[in-house]
Structures are given as structure tokens and as C-alpha cells.
Amino acid sequence: MKAIKIVVADDDLSLQNLYRSALESRGYRVWTACDGEEALEIIDKIGPDLLIDDVMMPNLHGLHVLDIVKGTPETSHIKVIMLSALDDPNTKEKSFQLGADDYIVKSQSSITEVLDRVGKVIG
Amino acid sequence: MAKALIVSSDSETRFTYEKAISFQGFLVRTANDIKKALMELKKQWPDLVVIDFDSHASEELEALRALKPAKKDLPVIIVTDLKKANEKKQACVIGACHYLSKSESTLGDLIKLARKAIK
């Protein structure tokens, strides 16, 4: 069976590594990006199944990355889970308006919960 | 490869539009004001121009008016929050114009319009 490809975009390297290890332990293939610009480059190159997209990132805000991915016909099928440090209802609403498939507040979700949400989104 | 020129005085907007449009396969050049855009246009005609237009740019835009007869069909997307029709008209000095409201549109709307404009 073909492994699911996931891009994790977050400028927090420790969180990036944590997500990478956890996702790889579930059999997913993982690529990481430190900012929005790098995330788009990787997406263009590998065509992932899922993007885990931090809202606050340098070099292209996470919401802009979401907007570009969902607004491009060739990548609009890619599932996107938004990650945020803050439980801000406006950002959450905007994310879903732009086509996000889920929205996770970092401080309110354990890594096990994140993995469960990834499983649900991928289906 | 289709070529696009993006004009905005705001570096963040310029960068964001550049990434959104280049992700569609366009070769993108940028200019931070209309005078620089004019120089870029003289070097090589793009297939699409995107202008992030604010009222301060109106005088500089006059400089582009001279080019209108040379490239009547050039698609130009104006992203603006100008409300008045005559200001919008002033913004559209070259090519075939399309408008997007800066506050109400998404990058997805810009992408859709850009792809449609060069078909």
C-alpha cells in the first residue's frame, strides 16, 4: 500500500521533530518545512495528501499557504489541518472559510489527539 | 511559461502575491512602484499584470497610459479597496481590466482570475 505523504509546516523545530517522529511511527511519510515559502516548494515537488499548517509562520503566513493550496486546482484536494498557538475564533472561522479540514489549538491537544485528528481527516 | 508582473508598494503583499502566482506556474517579476513596473514592461511584456492599487499611486499610473495603445489586450488585475468608479477607472490605464476588492477577496480569487485571464 502506498504510504500517505504529509508535510508539516512549523517554524518551531522541536514541535516539527515531535510531529515527524509521531507521524512516522504510524507509517506516514513526512516532510518538514520551517516557513510558508518552503512548505509551498515541498508541496509543489511531492504532492502530499495532507498539510499540517501552522498559522503563525515567517515567509508567508499559514492562512496564505492554506488559501493558495485550496485556491489552486492542482492542489485543492490536499487535506489541510491548521495548527495554532492561540484559540482565536476569528482565525478558526477564517481557516474553515478558506477550506481547512480541521483546526487544532496546540496547547489544547496532546500528540495522541493530533494523530487521531490526522487519521480522521485522511479517512 | 506564462509571465506575470506584480506591482505593490507593500513588500509583504508583493511577496504573498508572488508566491500565489508563481505557484500557478507563472514566471513572476515584481516592482515596488509604477515607475519600476514601467521599466519592467519596457524590458519584456508579461502575459499578466497584477497591481495592488492605492490612491497614492494615481499620479504614477498616468505614466502607464502612454503604453495603452501598444498592448490593448494585456490582462491587468487591479486589487484595490477604492470604492468610487472614477478612481477605479483611473487605476485601469492599460490593458483589459479585472477588479478584486482587497478586503473582500482571497488569494484563491486572485488565482482564479489570473488563470482565467491568460486562457
gemmi code that builds the backbone of each chain (N, CA, C; Angstrom):
import gemmi

chains = {
    "A": [
        ("MET", (0.844, -1.207, 0.000), (0.000, 0.000, 0.000), (0.882, 1.261, 0.000)),
        ("LYS", (0.460, 2.246, -0.794), (1.244, 3.475, -0.903), (1.136, 4.301, 0.391)),
        ("ALA", (2.308, 4.717, 0.915), (2.292, 5.478, 2.171), (1.711, 6.874, 1.953)),
        ("ILE", (0.961, 7.313, 2.948), (0.379, 8.661, 2.928), (1.506, 9.680, 3.123)),
        ("LYS", (1.497, 10.729, 2.291), (2.540, 11.757, 2.387), (2.014, 12.991, 3.142)),
        ("ILE", (2.765, 13.384, 4.147), (2.347, 14.522, 4.975), (3.461, 15.585, 5.031)),
        ("VAL", (3.071, 16.844, 4.854), (4.006, 17.958, 5.046), (3.653, 18.648, 6.361)),
        ("VAL", (4.636, 18.779, 7.236), (4.441, 19.508, 8.493), (5.162, 20.855, 8.358)),
        ("ALA", (4.404, 21.944, 8.373), (4.988, 23.286, 8.253), (4.860, 24.012, 9.581)),
        ("ASP", (5.995, 24.197, 10.252), (6.004, 24.888, 11.547), (7.404, 25.408, 11.797)),
        ("ASP", (7.518, 26.664, 12.240), (8.856, 27.219, 12.483), (9.423, 26.788, 13.830)),
        ("ASP", (8.631, 26.077, 14.632), (9.114, 25.545, 15.903), (9.746, 24.170, 15.632)),
        ("LEU", (11.075, 24.117, 15.655), (11.769, 22.884, 15.271), (11.499, 21.715, 16.208)),
        ("SER", (11.341, 22.009, 17.508), (11.097, 20.903, 18.440), (9.733, 20.273, 18.170)),
        ("LEU", (8.750, 21.112, 17.851), (7.408, 20.606, 17.538), (7.426, 19.846, 16.212)),
        ("GLN", (8.175, 20.394, 15.269), (8.340, 19.743, 13.957), (8.855, 18.316, 14.150)),
        ("ASN", (9.913, 18.179, 14.977), (10.521, 16.861, 15.223), (9.577, 15.928, 15.957)),
        ("LEU", (8.833, 16.504, 16.904), (7.866, 15.697, 17.663), (6.803, 15.121, 16.723)),
        ("TYR", (6.268, 15.973, 15.859), (5.231, 15.544, 14.906), (5.799, 14.531, 13.924)),
        ("ARG", (7.023, 14.800, 13.462), (7.648, 13.892, 12.499), (7.759, 12.476, 13.094)),
        ("SER", (8.334, 12.373, 14.310), (8.513, 11.060, 14.940), (7.175, 10.369, 15.135)),
        ("ALA", (6.198, 11.125, 15.661), (4.887, 10.523, 15.944), (4.210, 10.049, 14.657)),
        ("LEU", (4.267, 10.879, 13.624), (3.598, 10.515, 12.362), (4.310, 9.349, 11.681)),
        ("GLU", (5.647, 9.366, 11.713), (6.396, 8.263, 11.097), (6.157, 6.953, 11.825)),
        ("SER", (5.931, 7.036, 13.141), (5.646, 5.805, 13.913), (4.315, 5.183, 13.499)),
        ("ARG", (3.450, 5.996, 12.883), (2.164, 5.475, 12.382), (2.243, 5.067, 10.899)),
        ("GLY", (3.442, 5.151, 10.343), (3.630, 4.697, 8.958), (3.487, 5.775, 7.891)),
        ("TYR", (3.323, 7.027, 8.293), (3.209, 8.115, 7.310), (4.601, 8.532, 6.839)),
        ("ARG", (4.685, 9.012, 5.594), (5.940, 9.612, 5.109), (5.847, 11.113, 5.375)),
        ("VAL", (6.882, 11.662, 6.003), (6.790, 13.050, 6.481), (7.897, 13.947, 5.901)),
        ("TRP", (7.488, 15.129, 5.464), (8.418, 16.172, 5.056), (8.167, 17.371, 5.975)),
        ("THR", (9.222, 18.114, 6.302), (9.019, 19.274, 7.177), (9.465, 20.566, 6.480)),
        ("ALA", (8.786, 21.642, 6.868), (9.120, 22.962, 6.338), (9.149, 23.959, 7.491)),
        ("CYS", (10.104, 24.899, 7.428), (10.259, 25.883, 8.516), (9.429, 27.142, 8.300)),
        ("ASP", (8.925, 27.330, 7.089), (8.113, 28.519, 6.829), (7.158, 28.231, 5.673)),
        ("GLY", (6.299, 29.211, 5.403), (5.269, 29.017, 4.379), (5.830, 28.860, 2.976)),
        ("GLU", (6.900, 29.607, 2.692), (7.508, 29.546, 1.366), (8.063, 28.146, 1.090)),
        ("GLU", (8.769, 27.603, 2.090), (9.342, 26.257, 1.938), (8.229, 25.211, 1.823)),
        ("ALA", (7.149, 25.429, 2.574), (6.007, 24.491, 2.520), (5.460, 24.409, 1.095)),
        ("LEU", (5.295, 25.562, 0.439), (4.767, 25.569, -0.938), (5.727, 24.855, -1.894)),
        ("GLU", (7.024, 25.067, -1.697), (8.025, 24.408, -2.562), (7.932, 22.890, -2.429)),
        ("ILE", (7.799, 22.404, -1.197), (7.717, 20.955, -0.969), (6.405, 20.401, -1.533)),
        ("ILE", (5.325, 21.132, -1.314), (4.013, 20.695, -1.829), (4.054, 20.561, -3.349)),
        ("ASP", (4.666, 21.552, -3.997), (4.778, 21.545, -5.459), (5.601, 20.341, -5.931)),
        ("LYS", (6.602, 19.996, -5.160), (7.527, 18.925, -5.534), (6.952, 17.521, -5.293)),
        ("ILE", (6.326, 17.314, -4.139), (5.943, 15.933, -3.773), (4.453, 15.639, -3.885)),
        ("GLY", (3.612, 16.678, -3.925), (2.162, 16.448, -3.991), (1.661, 15.625, -2.818)),
        ("PRO", (1.654, 16.208, -1.612), (1.272, 15.437, -0.422), (-0.233, 15.160, -0.351)),
        ("ASP", (-0.594, 14.277, 0.583), (-2.019, 14.004, 0.837), (-2.553, 14.953, 1.900)),
        ("LEU", (-1.647, 15.374, 2.802), (-2.060, 16.220, 3.922), (-0.982, 17.264, 4.229)),
        ("LEU", (-1.464, 18.461, 4.567), (-0.572, 19.521, 5.046), (-0.982, 19.877, 6.466)),
        ("ILE", (-0.017, 19.821, 7.381), (-0.253, 20.321, 8.741), (0.412, 21.693, 8.776)),
        ("ASP", (-0.417, 22.732, 8.926), (-0.007, 24.094, 8.593), (-0.137, 25.016, 9.806)),
        ("ASP", (1.006, 25.435, 10.335), (0.992, 26.362, 11.467), (0.488, 27.736, 10.999)),
        ("VAL", (-0.348, 28.357, 11.787), (-0.916, 29.658, 11.395), (0.164, 30.736, 11.350)),
        ("MET", (0.917, 30.878, 12.437), (1.915, 31.959, 12.524), (3.285, 31.468, 12.065)),
        ("MET", (3.593, 31.745, 10.807), (4.896, 31.335, 10.274), (5.554, 32.507, 9.564)),
        ("PRO", (6.899, 32.538, 9.575), (7.575, 33.572, 8.781), (7.488, 33.236, 7.291)),
        ("ASN", (7.835, 34.194, 6.448), (7.842, 33.965, 4.982), (6.565, 33.309, 4.486)),
        ("LEU", (5.484, 33.958, 4.614), (4.163, 33.511, 4.184), (3.390, 32.919, 5.369)),
        ("HIS", (2.391, 33.655, 5.765), (1.503, 33.282, 6.862), (0.801, 31.957, 6.541)),
        ("GLY", (0.533, 31.183, 7.585), (-0.126, 29.889, 7.382), (-1.464, 29.986, 6.673)),
        ("LEU", (-2.218, 31.064, 6.945), (-3.519, 31.233, 6.266), (-3.319, 31.496, 4.774)),
        ("HIS", (-2.232, 32.177, 4.417), (-1.936, 32.414, 3.000), (-1.575, 31.110, 2.297)),
        ("VAL", (-0.819, 30.268, 3.000), (-0.463, 28.959, 2.428), (-1.745, 28.159, 2.172)),
        ("LEU", (-2.626, 28.134, 3.170), (-3.910, 27.439, 3.033), (-4.701, 27.976, 1.843)),
        ("ASP", (-4.774, 29.296, 1.745), (-5.528, 29.970, 0.686), (-4.975, 29.589, -0.702)),
        ("ILE", (-3.644, 29.570, -0.813), (-3.003, 29.239, -2.094), (-3.239, 27.763, -2.445)),
        ("VAL", (-3.047, 26.894, -1.464), (-3.201, 25.441, -1.721), (-4.644, 25.111, -2.119)),
        ("LYS", (-5.606, 25.649, -1.368), (-7.019, 25.355, -1.668), (-7.517, 26.113, -2.903)),
        ("GLY", (-6.845, 27.216, -3.247), (-7.275, 28.007, -4.405), (-6.655, 27.559, -5.719)),
        ("THR", (-5.734, 26.607, -5.640), (-5.070, 26.097, -6.850), (-5.695, 24.756, -7.248)),
        ("PRO", (-6.265, 24.661, -8.448), (-6.968, 23.428, -8.824), (-6.128, 22.148, -8.661)),
        ("GLU", (-4.834, 22.236, -8.940), (-3.975, 21.044, -8.865), (-3.710, 20.583, -7.427)),
        ("THR", (-3.924, 21.474, -6.447), (-3.616, 21.097, -5.058), (-4.823, 21.219, -4.122)),
        ("SER", (-5.965, 21.608, -4.684), (-7.124, 21.874, -3.819), (-7.637, 20.612, -3.107)),
        ("HIS", (-7.246, 19.438, -3.622), (-7.698, 18.177, -2.994), (-6.883, 17.856, -1.733)),
        ("ILE", (-5.747, 18.527, -1.553), (-4.885, 18.232, -0.399), (-5.611, 18.629, 0.889)),
        ("LYS", (-5.650, 17.680, 1.830), (-6.289, 17.975, 3.119), (-5.366, 18.897, 3.914)),
        ("VAL", (-5.966, 19.831, 4.641), (-5.155, 20.770, 5.437), (-5.680, 20.835, 6.875)),
        ("ILE", (-4.758, 20.583, 7.806), (-5.079, 20.780, 9.227), (-4.306, 22.010, 9.689)),
        ("MET", (-5.029, 22.999, 10.180), (-4.367, 24.204, 10.686), (-3.968, 23.991, 12.150)),
        ("LEU", (-2.798, 24.506, 12.492), (-2.293, 24.437, 13.871), (-2.169, 25.855, 14.391)),
        ("SER", (-2.639, 26.087, 15.601), (-2.498, 27.441, 16.132), (-2.107, 27.441, 17.597)),
        ("ALA", (-1.297, 28.414, 17.974), (-0.911, 28.555, 19.377), (-2.052, 29.183, 20.169)),
        ("LEU", (-2.907, 29.930, 19.475), (-3.987, 30.641, 20.157), (-5.359, 30.109, 19.751)),
        ("ASP", (-6.250, 30.091, 20.717), (-7.618, 29.668, 20.436), (-8.424, 30.907, 20.021)),
        ("ASP", (-8.142, 31.372, 18.804), (-8.768, 32.599, 18.322), (-9.924, 32.259, 17.375)),
        ("PRO", (-11.159, 32.580, 17.784), (-12.317, 32.194, 16.953), (-12.293, 32.789, 15.547)),
        ("ASN", (-11.750, 34.007, 15.393), (-11.705, 34.628, 14.053), (-10.784, 33.862, 13.107)),
        ("THR", (-9.611, 33.477, 13.633), (-8.658, 32.717, 12.798), (-9.252, 31.355, 12.451)),
        ("LYS", (-9.932, 30.764, 13.421), (-10.552, 29.453, 13.205), (-11.620, 29.553, 12.112)),
        ("GLU", (-12.460, 30.571, 12.222), (-13.531, 30.773, 11.239), (-12.947, 31.029, 9.841)),
        ("LYS", (-11.931, 31.882, 9.799), (-11.277, 32.210, 8.522), (-10.680, 30.943, 7.895)),
        ("SER", (-10.060, 30.108, 8.744), (-9.448, 28.863, 8.249), (-10.483, 27.976, 7.566)),
        ("PHE", (-11.631, 27.810, 8.216), (-12.670, 26.947, 7.628), (-13.271, 27.584, 6.367)),
        ("GLN", (-13.378, 28.916, 6.372), (-13.870, 29.608, 5.162), (-12.943, 29.355, 3.977)),
        ("LEU", (-11.641, 29.284, 4.268), (-10.660, 29.087, 3.196), (-10.509, 27.616, 2.809)),
        ("GLY", (-11.203, 26.733, 3.527), (-11.212, 25.321, 3.115), (-10.444, 24.373, 4.006)),
        ("ALA", (-10.012, 24.829, 5.199), (-9.299, 23.921, 6.110), (-10.186, 22.747, 6.481)),
        ("ASP", (-9.556, 21.589, 6.682), (-10.317, 20.387, 7.029), (-10.406, 20.193, 8.539)),
        ("ASP", (-9.492, 20.796, 9.277), (-9.556, 20.740, 10.736), (-8.713, 21.882, 11.290)),
        ("TYR", (-8.903, 22.185, 12.563), (-8.188, 23.286, 13.208), (-7.821, 22.825, 14.615)),
        ("ILE", (-6.530, 22.792, 14.897), (-6.071, 22.293, 16.193), (-5.364, 23.404, 16.969)),
        ("VAL", (-5.782, 23.579, 18.223), (-5.086, 24.527, 19.111), (-4.001, 23.730, 19.840)),
        ("LYS", (-2.747, 24.134, 19.613), (-1.605, 23.350, 20.109), (-1.695, 23.043, 21.612)),
        ("SER", (-1.995, 24.089, 22.387), (-1.973, 23.912, 23.841), (-3.115, 23.030, 24.355)),
        ("GLN", (-4.118, 22.812, 23.515), (-5.276, 22.025, 23.977), (-5.277, 20.598, 23.442)),
        ("SER", (-4.227, 20.240, 22.688), (-4.241, 18.914, 22.074), (-2.944, 18.160, 22.318)),
        ("SER", (-3.063, 16.934, 22.821), (-1.879, 16.091, 23.004), (-1.470, 15.525, 21.648)),
        ("ILE", (-0.285, 14.972, 21.575), (0.195, 14.406, 20.311), (-0.700, 13.230, 19.866)),
        ("THR", (-1.215, 12.478, 20.838), (-2.119, 11.354, 20.514), (-3.389, 11.892, 19.868)),
        ("GLU", (-3.882, 12.990, 20.409), (-5.091, 13.611, 19.861), (-4.835, 14.121, 18.429)),
        ("VAL", (-3.653, 14.715, 18.236), (-3.297, 15.209, 16.890), (-3.272, 14.038, 15.906)),
        ("LEU", (-2.680, 12.919, 16.337), (-2.616, 11.735, 15.463), (-4.027, 11.216, 15.135)),
        ("ASP", (-4.899, 11.246, 16.121), (-6.295, 10.812, 15.889), (-6.968, 11.721, 14.864)),
        ("ARG", (-6.739, 13.027, 15.001), (-7.363, 14.001, 14.083), (-6.803, 13.817, 12.673)),
        ("VAL", (-5.497, 13.533, 12.578), (-4.871, 13.278, 11.266), (-5.552, 12.067, 10.627)),
        ("GLY", (-5.718, 11.017, 11.425), (-6.369, 9.786, 10.931), (-7.772, 10.059, 10.429)),
        ("LYS", (-8.515, 10.874, 11.153), (-9.899, 11.202, 10.772), (-9.933, 12.007, 9.471)),
        ("VAL", (-9.030, 12.987, 9.365), (-9.022, 13.848, 8.167), (-8.625, 13.047, 6.926)),
        ("ILE", (-7.632, 12.184, 7.096), (-7.189, 11.386, 5.944), (-8.246, 10.337, 5.584)),
        ("GLY", (-8.933, 9.837, 6.574), (-10.052, 8.921, 6.341), (-9.668, 7.487, 6.097)),
    ],
    "B": [
        ("MET", (6.304, 29.213, -20.707), (5.817, 29.578, -19.370), (5.250, 31.001, -19.390)),
        ("ALA", (4.026, 31.160, -18.864), (3.394, 32.484, -18.828), (4.147, 33.400, -17.863)),
        ("LYS", (4.198, 34.675, -18.228), (4.946, 35.632, -17.398), (3.989, 36.631, -16.730)),
        ("ALA", (4.260, 36.927, -15.474), (3.419, 37.884, -14.747), (4.285, 38.964, -14.110)),
        ("LEU", (3.737, 40.153, -14.058), (4.395, 41.256, -13.354), (3.484, 41.681, -12.201)),
        ("ILE", (4.035, 41.701, -11.001), (3.259, 42.079, -9.818), (3.776, 43.411, -9.287)),
        ("VAL", (2.857, 44.345, -9.079), (3.240, 45.684, -8.626), (2.551, 45.989, -7.292)),
        ("SER", (3.367, 46.232, -6.273), (2.819, 46.641, -4.980), (3.888, 47.374, -4.194)),
        ("SER", (3.483, 48.425, -3.508), (4.450, 49.167, -2.696), (4.678, 48.476, -1.354)),
        ("ASP", (3.815, 47.529, -1.032), (3.916, 46.826, 0.242), (4.684, 45.510, 0.043)),
        ("SER", (5.818, 45.380, 0.733), (6.694, 44.222, 0.480), (6.025, 42.893, 0.821)),
        ("GLU", (5.214, 42.880, 1.876), (4.556, 41.623, 2.269), (3.509, 41.205, 1.230)),
        ("THR", (2.733, 42.193, 0.761), (1.729, 41.904, -0.274), (2.415, 41.417, -1.549)),
        ("ARG", (3.493, 42.108, -1.907), (4.242, 41.744, -3.118), (4.732, 40.305, -3.028)),
        ("PHE", (5.292, 39.935, -1.889), (5.826, 38.586, -1.679), (4.699, 37.545, -1.715)),
        ("THR", (3.591, 37.861, -1.038), (2.468, 36.914, -0.983), (1.882, 36.680, -2.372)),
        ("TYR", (1.658, 37.751, -3.122), (1.120, 37.609, -4.490), (2.113, 36.856, -5.378)),
        ("GLU", (3.388, 37.170, -5.197), (4.420, 36.489, -5.996), (4.346, 34.980, -5.767)),
        ("LYS", (4.232, 34.576, -4.518), (4.178, 33.141, -4.201), (2.894, 32.508, -4.742)),
        ("ALA", (1.784, 33.224, -4.595), (0.490, 32.679, -5.073), (0.494, 32.501, -6.588)),
        ("ILE", (1.049, 33.473, -7.298), (1.026, 33.429, -8.774), (2.107, 32.480, -9.311)),
        ("SER", (3.278, 32.475, -8.696), (4.323, 31.561, -9.187), (3.940, 30.109, -8.911)),
        ("PHE", (3.146, 29.868, -7.873), (2.667, 28.503, -7.574), (1.777, 27.976, -8.707)),
        ("GLN", (1.238, 28.908, -9.513), (0.390, 28.510, -10.660), (1.236, 28.211, -11.899)),
        ("GLY", (2.553, 28.365, -11.784), (3.440, 28.082, -12.909), (3.865, 29.318, -13.681)),
        ("PHE", (3.496, 30.488, -13.201), (3.921, 31.730, -13.866), (5.381, 32.035, -13.507)),
        ("LEU", (6.079, 32.657, -14.454), (7.380, 33.226, -14.157), (7.089, 34.656, -13.695)),
        ("VAL", (7.428, 34.970, -12.455), (6.973, 36.239, -11.871), (8.116, 37.245, -11.702)),
        ("ARG", (7.855, 38.471, -12.134), (8.726, 39.599, -11.813), (7.924, 40.530, -10.910)),
        ("THR", (8.616, 41.314, -10.088), (7.890, 42.228, -9.202), (8.452, 43.644, -9.331)),
        ("ALA", (7.615, 44.610, -8.975), (8.050, 46.003, -8.939), (7.383, 46.665, -7.747)),
        ("ASN", (8.139, 47.526, -7.050), (7.548, 48.132, -5.848), (6.854, 49.467, -6.119)),
        ("ASP", (6.977, 49.965, -7.350), (6.173, 51.127, -7.718), (5.928, 51.127, -9.226)),
        ("ILE", (5.088, 52.030, -9.653), (4.671, 52.044, -11.057), (5.829, 52.415, -11.993)),
        ("LYS", (6.730, 53.275, -11.507), (7.869, 53.646, -12.357), (8.740, 52.431, -12.657)),
        ("LYS", (8.975, 51.615, -11.629), (9.766, 50.393, -11.830), (8.990, 49.412, -12.704)),
        ("ALA", (7.674, 49.385, -12.519), (6.837, 48.499, -13.345), (6.959, 48.881, -14.812)),
        ("LEU", (6.976, 50.175, -15.039), (7.106, 50.687, -16.407), (8.426, 50.231, -17.037)),
        ("MET", (9.487, 50.283, -16.265), (10.790, 49.820, -16.755), (10.756, 48.331, -17.070)),
        ("GLU", (10.098, 47.559, -16.196), (9.984, 46.109, -16.418), (9.173, 45.822, -17.681)),
        ("LEU", (8.106, 46.600, -17.872), (7.255, 46.407, -19.056), (8.023, 46.706, -20.343)),
        ("LYS", (8.889, 47.694, -20.260), (9.673, 48.053, -21.443), (10.694, 46.967, -21.787)),
        ("LYS", (11.201, 46.281, -20.737), (12.176, 45.203, -20.957), (11.510, 44.029, -21.664)),
        ("GLN", (10.366, 43.615, -21.152), (9.660, 42.467, -21.718), (8.189, 42.517, -21.317)),
        ("TRP", (7.301, 42.342, -22.291), (5.875, 42.352, -21.980), (5.508, 41.070, -21.256)),
        ("PRO", (4.824, 41.170, -20.125), (4.332, 39.952, -19.468), (2.998, 39.525, -20.098)),
        ("ASP", (2.481, 38.382, -19.663), (1.160, 37.939, -20.125), (0.071, 38.425, -19.180)),
        ("LEU", (0.493, 38.896, -18.017), (-0.454, 39.332, -16.992), (0.211, 40.353, -16.075)),
        ("VAL", (-0.564, 41.387, -15.693), (-0.073, 42.351, -14.703), (-1.049, 42.376, -13.528)),
        ("VAL", (-0.506, 42.293, -12.324), (-1.334, 42.419, -11.113), (-0.870, 43.680, -10.392)),
        ("ILE", (-1.798, 44.609, -10.160), (-1.439, 45.851, -9.475), (-2.221, 45.979, -8.173)),
        ("ASP", (-1.468, 46.048, -7.085), (-2.063, 46.344, -5.777), (-2.160, 47.873, -5.719)),
        ("PHE", (-3.351, 48.366, -5.953), (-3.523, 49.796, -6.194), (-4.071, 50.548, -4.987)),
        ("ASP", (-3.378, 51.604, -4.593), (-3.961, 52.507, -3.604), (-3.997, 53.914, -4.206)),
        ("SER", (-4.705, 54.793, -3.563), (-4.949, 56.117, -4.152), (-3.662, 56.912, -4.390)),
        ("HIS", (-2.602, 56.601, -3.608), (-1.350, 57.341, -3.751), (-0.659, 57.069, -5.085)),
        ("ALA", (-1.046, 55.975, -5.728), (-0.351, 55.582, -6.956), (-0.921, 56.242, -8.211)),
        ("SER", (-1.989, 57.025, -8.050), (-2.705, 57.515, -9.225), (-1.847, 58.354, -10.180)),
        ("GLU", (-0.976, 59.206, -9.621), (-0.140, 60.048, -10.491), (0.851, 59.206, -11.289)),
        ("GLU", (1.435, 58.248, -10.603), (2.407, 57.390, -11.273), (1.743, 56.548, -12.362)),
        ("LEU", (0.503, 56.182, -12.098), (-0.205, 55.359, -13.082), (-0.403, 56.089, -14.410)),
        ("GLU", (-0.414, 57.413, -14.336), (-0.549, 58.199, -15.561), (0.560, 57.846, -16.554)),
        ("ALA", (1.733, 57.502, -16.010), (2.877, 57.169, -16.855), (2.610, 55.937, -17.720)),
        ("LEU", (1.756, 55.083, -17.212), (1.449, 53.856, -17.963), (0.466, 54.087, -19.110)),
        ("ARG", (-0.242, 55.191, -19.024), (-1.298, 55.460, -20.008), (-0.758, 55.467, -21.447)),
        ("ALA", (0.465, 55.951, -21.582), (1.081, 56.038, -22.906), (1.248, 54.669, -23.559)),
        ("LEU", (1.305, 53.633, -22.727), (1.532, 52.286, -23.262), (0.256, 51.602, -23.723)),
        ("LYS", (-0.874, 52.175, -23.389), (-2.147, 51.509, -23.655), (-2.324, 51.078, -25.119)),
        ("PRO", (-2.043, 51.952, -26.067), (-2.251, 51.529, -27.459), (-1.362, 50.353, -27.864)),
        ("ALA", (-0.213, 50.214, -27.193), (0.722, 49.150, -27.577), (0.260, 47.765, -27.130)),
        ("LYS", (-0.506, 47.703, -26.119), (-0.864, 46.388, -25.565), (-2.298, 46.407, -25.031)),
        ("LYS", (-3.229, 46.575, -25.945), (-4.626, 46.733, -25.554), (-5.195, 45.516, -24.819)),
        ("ASP", (-4.746, 44.322, -25.200), (-5.348, 43.111, -24.651), (-4.625, 42.553, -23.428)),
        ("LEU", (-3.613, 43.244, -22.969), (-2.875, 42.741, -21.808), (-3.806, 42.639, -20.592)),
        ("PRO", (-3.962, 41.427, -20.022), (-4.827, 41.332, -18.836), (-4.190, 42.017, -17.624)),
        ("VAL", (-4.955, 42.881, -17.000), (-4.481, 43.583, -15.807), (-5.476, 43.353, -14.675)),
        ("ILE", (-4.976, 42.840, -13.570), (-5.839, 42.652, -12.396), (-5.497, 43.754, -11.396)),
        ("ILE", (-6.521, 44.521, -11.048), (-6.343, 45.593, -10.074), (-6.917, 45.107, -8.738)),
        ("VAL", (-6.066, 45.045, -7.734), (-6.544, 44.695, -6.394), (-6.620, 46.002, -5.619)),
        ("THR", (-7.813, 46.380, -5.236), (-7.980, 47.709, -4.644), (-9.145, 47.751, -3.657)),
        ("ASP", (-9.101, 48.730, -2.800), (-10.260, 48.978, -1.947), (-10.907, 50.304, -2.299)),
        ("LEU", (-10.530, 50.854, -3.457), (-11.152, 52.098, -3.894), (-12.617, 51.842, -4.212)),
        ("LYS", (-13.465, 52.687, -3.726), (-14.900, 52.469, -3.885), (-15.469, 53.199, -5.105)),
        ("LYS", (-14.901, 54.375, -5.394), (-15.504, 55.202, -6.439), (-15.158, 54.686, -7.846)),
        ("ALA", (-16.152, 54.705, -8.691), (-15.986, 54.172, -10.046), (-14.912, 54.923, -10.835)),
        ("ASN", (-14.864, 56.267, -10.671), (-13.878, 57.025, -11.468), (-12.447, 56.743, -11.023)),
        ("GLU", (-12.267, 56.463, -9.729), (-10.934, 56.103, -9.238), (-10.524, 54.739, -9.774)),
        ("LYS", (-11.506, 53.848, -9.831), (-11.223, 52.520, -10.375), (-10.824, 52.637, -11.839)),
        ("LYS", (-11.566, 53.503, -12.536), (-11.299, 53.702, -13.962), (-9.892, 54.264, -14.142)),
        ("GLN", (-9.528, 55.167, -13.258), (-8.201, 55.772, -13.307), (-7.119, 54.711, -13.082)),
        ("ALA", (-7.444, 53.757, -12.217), (-6.479, 52.700, -11.936), (-6.214, 51.836, -13.155)),
        ("CYS", (-7.224, 51.708, -13.988), (-7.109, 50.838, -15.147), (-6.623, 51.627, -16.363)),
        ("VAL", (-5.324, 51.809, -16.467), (-4.814, 52.654, -17.536), (-4.282, 51.870, -18.732)),
        ("ILE", (-4.006, 50.597, -18.511), (-3.585, 49.781, -19.658), (-4.382, 48.475, -19.658)),
        ("GLY", (-4.476, 47.893, -20.836), (-4.992, 46.539, -20.954), (-6.443, 46.347, -20.591)),
        ("ALA", (-6.803, 45.067, -20.496), (-8.167, 44.669, -20.160), (-8.247, 44.434, -18.663)),
        ("CYS", (-9.076, 45.202, -18.000), (-9.052, 45.219, -16.538), (-10.013, 44.260, -15.842)),
        ("HIS", (-9.533, 43.751, -14.728), (-10.360, 42.968, -13.816), (-10.121, 43.557, -12.422)),
        ("TYR", (-11.159, 43.598, -11.623), (-11.007, 44.174, -10.283), (-11.225, 43.132, -9.199)),
        ("LEU", (-10.466, 43.268, -8.131), (-10.705, 42.472, -6.929), (-10.712, 43.411, -5.736)),
        ("SER", (-11.655, 43.212, -4.851), (-11.683, 44.018, -3.637), (-10.650, 43.462, -2.668)),
        ("LYS", (-9.757, 44.320, -2.222), (-8.664, 43.868, -1.360), (-9.179, 43.257, -0.047)),
        ("SER", (-10.187, 43.889, 0.535), (-10.653, 43.422, 1.839), (-11.613, 42.235, 1.751)),
        ("GLU", (-12.235, 42.072, 0.591), (-13.257, 41.013, 0.498), (-12.814, 39.794, -0.300)),
        ("SER", (-11.666, 39.887, -0.973), (-11.259, 38.749, -1.807), (-10.185, 37.909, -1.119)),
        ("THR", (-10.018, 36.693, -1.627), (-8.990, 35.795, -1.096), (-7.893, 35.626, -2.155)),
        ("LEU", (-6.807, 34.979, -1.758), (-5.764, 34.673, -2.744), (-6.318, 33.696, -3.780)),
        ("GLY", (-7.262, 32.851, -3.327), (-7.922, 31.927, -4.253), (-8.646, 32.679, -5.364)),
        ("ASP", (-9.272, 33.811, -5.024), (-9.960, 34.642, -6.039), (-8.940, 35.204, -7.034)),
        ("LEU", (-7.804, 35.659, -6.512), (-6.751, 36.202, -7.379), (-6.220, 35.113, -8.317)),
        ("ILE", (-6.009, 33.934, -7.762), (-5.511, 32.794, -8.549), (-6.490, 32.458, -9.676)),
        ("LYS", (-7.765, 32.392, -9.327), (-8.812, 32.050, -10.309), (-8.816, 33.066, -11.458)),
        ("LEU", (-8.747, 34.346, -11.087), (-8.771, 35.423, -12.080), (-7.508, 35.411, -12.947)),
        ("ALA", (-6.372, 35.170, -12.313), (-5.099, 35.142, -13.045), (-5.092, 34.012, -14.071)),
        ("ARG", (-5.572, 32.852, -13.673), (-5.579, 31.698, -14.584), (-6.565, 31.933, -15.727)),
        ("LYS", (-7.708, 32.529, -15.393), (-8.736, 32.805, -16.399), (-8.242, 33.869, -17.401)),
        ("ALA", (-7.510, 34.837, -16.873), (-7.069, 35.968, -17.700), (-6.133, 35.556, -18.831)),
        ("ILE", (-5.365, 34.499, -18.625), (-4.392, 34.132, -19.680), (-4.889, 32.988, -20.556)),
        ("LYS", (-6.107, 32.509, -20.336), (-6.641, 31.413, -21.163), (-6.917, 31.879, -22.572)),
    ],
}
model = gemmi.Model(1)
for chain_id, residues in chains.items():
    chain = gemmi.Chain(chain_id)
    for i, (resn, *xyz) in enumerate(residues, 1):
        res = gemmi.Residue()
        res.name, res.seqid = resn, gemmi.SeqId(i, " ")
        for name, pos in zip(("N", "CA", "C"), xyz):
            atom = gemmi.Atom()
            atom.name, atom.element = name, gemmi.Element(name[0])
            atom.pos, atom.b_iso = gemmi.Position(*pos), 0.0
            res.add_atom(atom)
        chain.add_residue(res)
    model.add_chain(chain)
structure = gemmi.Structure()
structure.add_model(model)
structure.setup_entities()
